[in-house]
């Protein structure tokens, strides 16, 4: 028997809490799936695009990336 059936929690509060809990559990489980996101989602790709470090196909040019980071001075 549930808390709502015992009268401990009113059904008006119990039902939305159950649905919200189920929704959050589903969101968490979907978040655990190993999904490959598009490259524009990742911060390093955004950085490379802003600094002109992408090759013709839109991938990060590793040589340009290494040169760029070798010339970069640490700010910390």
DOKEDO-142953 format. One record per residue: residue in three letters; x negated, y negated, z of N, C-alpha, C in turn. Coordinates in pm, whole numbers, plus 50000, padded with zeros to 5 digits. Example, Ala and Ser with C-alpha at 12.3 -4.5 7.8 and 13.67 -1.06 7.14 Angstrom:
% DOKEDO-142953
ala486815056950780487705045050780486805033050780 ser487155022550708486335010650714487104999750787 
This chain:
% DOKEDO-142953
unk499165011750000500005000050000499114987650000 unk499574977449931498794965249919499134955650032 unk498314945350043498574935050144499894927950119 unk500254926449992501504919749959502694928150003 unk502574941249993503674949950035503814950150187 unk502724948350259502784947850405503254934250454 unk503254924250369503674910850408502554902550468 unk501324907150459500194899650514499894887550426 unk499884889750295499644879050198500894877950111 unk501404865650091502564864250003502224868649860 unk503174874849793502964879749657502624868349562 unk503104856249591502814844649506501314841849502 unk500624844349612499174842349615498404854849573 unk498954866249603498264878849578498114881849429 unk499204880349355499194883949212498194875749131 unk498174862249143497164854749065495724858449105 unk495504861149232494164865049276493714878149212 unk494644887449200494314900249136493964898148990 unk494764890148919494504887848776493204880148755 unk492934870448840491684862948828490494872048856 unk490614880748954489534890248986489254899648869 unk490304904748809490134913748694489474906348579 unk489894893948554489304885948447487814883648472 unk487454880148594486044877648626485204890348615 unk485754901548655485034914248641484794917348493 unk485784914948409485614917248265484554907948207 unk484554895348249483544885848200482144890248241 unk482004894748364480694899548411480244911848333 unk481144921148310480784933248235480414930048091 unk481114920748028480774916647892479414909747891 unk479124901947996477834895248007476664904748020 unk476914916848065475844926648080475514934047950 unk476344932547849476094939247721474864933347654 unk474034941447591472834936347524473174930447387 unk473694918447388474114911747265472974903047214 unk472694903747085471684895047023472384882346978 unk471994871347034472594858547000471914852746876 unk472574843346806471924836646693470684829046741 unk469734827346652468464821246692468614806846740 unk469624799646691469784785746732470244784346876 unk470574795246942470994794847082469764793647174 unk468634798647133467464799447219466704786247221 unk466194782847340465524770047361464234768847281 unk463474779647267462214778747191462464775847043 unk463564781246987463894778346848464304763646833 unk465084758546928465484744446925464254735346931 unk463314738847018462084731147030461294731446899 unk461184743246840460444744646714461114736746603 unk462424736546600463134729046496462884714146511 unk462944709246634462734694946658461304690446626 unk460354699646637458964696146614458434701046480 unk459314705746393458904709846258458054722346255 unk458334731946341457514744046349458204756146290 unk459224754046206459934765246144459384767646004 unk459394780245960458984783345824460174781745729 unk460004785645603461044783645502462314791445532 unk462184802845597463354811145625464054807345755 unk463534797345826464174792945950463644799746075 unk462634808246059462024814846175460884806246228 unk460494808646352459394801046411458084805546347 unk457334795846293456014798646235455034800246350 unk454554812346372453734815346490452394807946487 unk451814806046368450534798846360450734784146395 unk451784778046342452074764046374452414762546521 unk453124772346576453484772146718452224772546805 unk451274781246769450034782446846449214769646835 unk449114763846714448374751246697449014740046777 unk450334739546774451054728946845450814729946996 unk450864742047050450674743647194449204742247234 unk448284744647141446864742647172446554727747183 unk447234719547103446994705147103447794697847211 unk448784704647268449664698347366448964697647502 unk449084685947565448504684347698449584687047801 unk449204693847907450164696648014450484683848089 unk451764682148118452204670248190452264672648340 unk452094684948382452214687848525450884687548588 
